[in-house]
Amino acid sequence: MIKALYTSATGMKGQQTYIDVIANNLANMNTTSFKRSKVDFHDLLYDERVAPGTESQEGVQIPTGLQVGSGVKVVSTSKIFTPGTPLQTDRELDCCITGDGFFEIQLIEGTAFTRDGSFRLNSQRRLCTADGYEIVPPISVPEDVIKVHFGRDGTVTGVEADGSTQNIGRIGLATFPNPSGLKPLGGNMYISTTASGTPTRNVVAGTSGTGTIEQGFLERSNVDVVVELISMITAQRAYEINARAIRSSDDMLAATNNLTR
């Protein structure tokens, strides 16, 4: 009964973490290019009281044995990089990756990666994120350019007042062997880790398994509200059941104590 108290406590703690992750998913349902997280659980060590295959006193082999588990633990939270639905904005500097790939962004402390293509022009007329971080490789829009066009392969073309065009640069995409191993920084940014693998940089969009770039669109969050609400109800019920198991164990301990009175 004492073991049941601790086992149920691990269940309550695990479901609380599950609720925390679901709450973050729901809070970011309207965040551009947000990727939902899922929680992975493992069972804890088992108290083996009788090993499978042990012979009984009568010499008969016991087929299954007797093991009592110690509860559950949260081993990881992983990002699900399924694509979100494209949202048409008709804004000139909005770009959506339709498929795999990341934009590379220059931070102060290094480079990061994002799928948020809501770009701006800074005071030097360089393409940057809403937070002011420039894209890699840098792309500068000349003063005489009045309109910017993004090709599906990432080619950036400027249109001048007289209708003539000039090549400004190209947005390359980055890919990873294991995108789920990326470390989220917040601000729709990720950094590479040993788990994500070494990035392949400046890949031409639409080649090597990458997606294409669509101008005037942004990628929606891939959070499915119905799925998250169902998961939240499931986690809440599991939390309540574990709490009830603790109460039942406590009642059994109280009954045992009362036997001596």
N, C-alpha and C positions, 0 to 999 in steps of 0.2 A: 504493500500500500504506500509506503514511503517512496518506493521507486516510481509508482504511478504519479505521484505529485510532481516529481522532477521531469518525468517524461511528458506530462501534459503541459508543464511550463515551457518546454522547448517548442511544443506545438503552438502555444500562444505567441511566443516570441517570433517564430517563423511566419505566422499569419500576419503579425503586425508589420513585419518587413514587406510582406506581399501587399498589404494595404498601402504602405508608403509608396511602393513602386507604382501601383495602380493610380494613386492620387496624383503622382507626377505625370503619368501618361495623360490623365484627364485634364490636368492643368495646362498641358501643352497641345491640346487638340487643335488649336488654331495657330500654333507656331510653325512658321515656314520651314519645310523640309525636316521637321522633327521626326525622329525614329523611336517608336515605342520600345520599352524594355520588358523583358520577361524574367521571372525569378526561377532559378533552378534549385530544387531541394534534393538532399540525400538523407537516407536514414543513418542513424548513429550506430555505434558498436552494439553487438548483441552479447547478452549474458548467456553463455552456453552452459546449460545445466546437464543436458544429455547429448552427446555427440551422435550424429546420424551413423547408423551401422554398428552401434554398440550392442554387445550381446547382453541379454537379460540374465538373471540368475538361472533361468531354465535353459539357457543356451540358445535362445531364439534371438535372431538379429532384429534390432529395432530399426524400422525403415526410415523414419523421419527425424528422430531426435527431439530435443526440447531447447528452444532458444527464445529468450525474451529481449525485445529491442529496448533501446534507451531513448528513443525519440527521433527528432528530425533536426536538421540544420540547413541553413541557406548557404549554398556553396558559391553561387555567382548570380549576377544579373547581366544579361546579355542584350545588346541592341539588335532589333530585327530590322534589317535594311531592305525590306520590301519597298518598292517605289510608292510614293503617294500620288494622289490624283492631281494632274496639272490644273492650275487655276489661271484662267486668262485674265491678265491685267491690262494689256495693251500699252504698258509702260515701256519706253524704248530701251532702258537699261536693265530690264528684268530678264533673267535667263533661267531656264529650267533644263535639268539633265534628264532626258527620258531614257533611263537605263542605268547601268553601273558607271561609277566614276565620281570624283570629287574635284572641286576647285581648290587650288593651292593658294594659301593666303600668308602674307609675310607679317608675323607678329614681331614685337620688340625683342622677345626672347628666342625667336626661332620661327619655324614655319608651322602652320596648322592647315587643316583641311575641312572643307564645308561643302554642303550641297545647297546652301542658301545663295541663290543667284540674284538677290535684290541689291544690285550694284548702284554706286553713285560716282560722281566726279568730285575729287577734292580740289583744293585751291590751285594745285599744279595741273589740273585737268587730267589726273591719272585715275584709272578705274579702281575703286575701292569698295569695301563693304559699308554697311550702315554705321559701323563703329569707327570707320576711317582707316582700316587696314587695307593695304594695297594688294592687288592680285599678283600672283607669280606665274609666268614672267610679267613684269610691269607693262602696262599698256597706257600710252599717253595719247590723248585726243587733241589734235592741233586746233588752234584758235579759229581757223577758217572753216572748220567742219561744223555744219549745222545739224547733221543727223548721223546717227551711228547705226550700222547694220551688223548683226551677228549671223554668220552662216551656220548651218547645221554641223559643219566640221570644226566650228570654233573660230573661223576666220572673221576678223573684225575689219569692217570697211567703213570709211568716212565719206559722207556725201557733202560736197561744197555747195555754196549758194548758186553757182552757175550750173549745177547738175552733174559736174564731173565727180569722179570717185577716186579715192586713194586708199591703198592698203595700210592699215594702222598696225596690225599685229595679229596674233592668234592666241586664243584661250586654249591651253592644253589641259587635259584631265589627268588625274592621278588615280591609280588603281592599287589594290592591296590583295595579297593572297588570302587574308582573313579579316575582312572589315569589322567583324564582331569584336576583334581584339583591340580596336581603336579606343583610346581613352577620351571620354567627353570632357570638354573644358567649360561648357556653358557658352552662351552666345552663339549657338549653332556651330561650334567649332569642335574639332577632334585633333588629337595628336597621335602619331604612330608610336607603337610599343613593340617590344620583342614578340608579343603574341600576334600582333597584326601583320608582322612581316615588313620587309623593306618595300617602300612604295616605288612603283614604276611611274616616273614623272613625265609630264609634257606629252602625253599620248594624244594623238589626233582623235578628236571626237568621232565616234562611229567606226573606229577601227580597234582591233585587238580586244574585242568584247565589250568596249565601252559604249555608252549611250550617245545620242546626238544632243545638240543644244538647240532649244527652241526659244526664240526671242518673243517677248511679250507675255511670257508665262512664268509662274512660280509653282514650285512643288508643295502641295499640301502635306500636312502631317499624315502619317499612316496609321494614326490611332483610330480604331473602330469603337465608337462610344458604346454600342450595344454589347460588344464582347467585353469591354472593360467593366461595364455595369454588372454583367453576369459574373465576371471574375470577382468583383467586389462583394457581391452577395454570397458567393461560395466561400470566400475568405472569412467573411463575417460569421457565417454559420459554423465554419470550422473552428473559429476562435471561441464561439459560444459553447460548442461541444467540448472543447478542451477545458474550458472553465468549469463546465458541468462535471467533467471527469475529476477535476481537482476537488470540487465540493463532495462528490461521491466518495472519493478516497478519504477525505477528512471525516465524513460521517461514519465510515467504516472504522477509522482509527478511534473515533469517539465511542463507538459501540464496543470496541475491544477494551478500551480503558474502563468502561462501565462494568465489564465482567468482574472486575476485582472489587467492586463496591458492594 
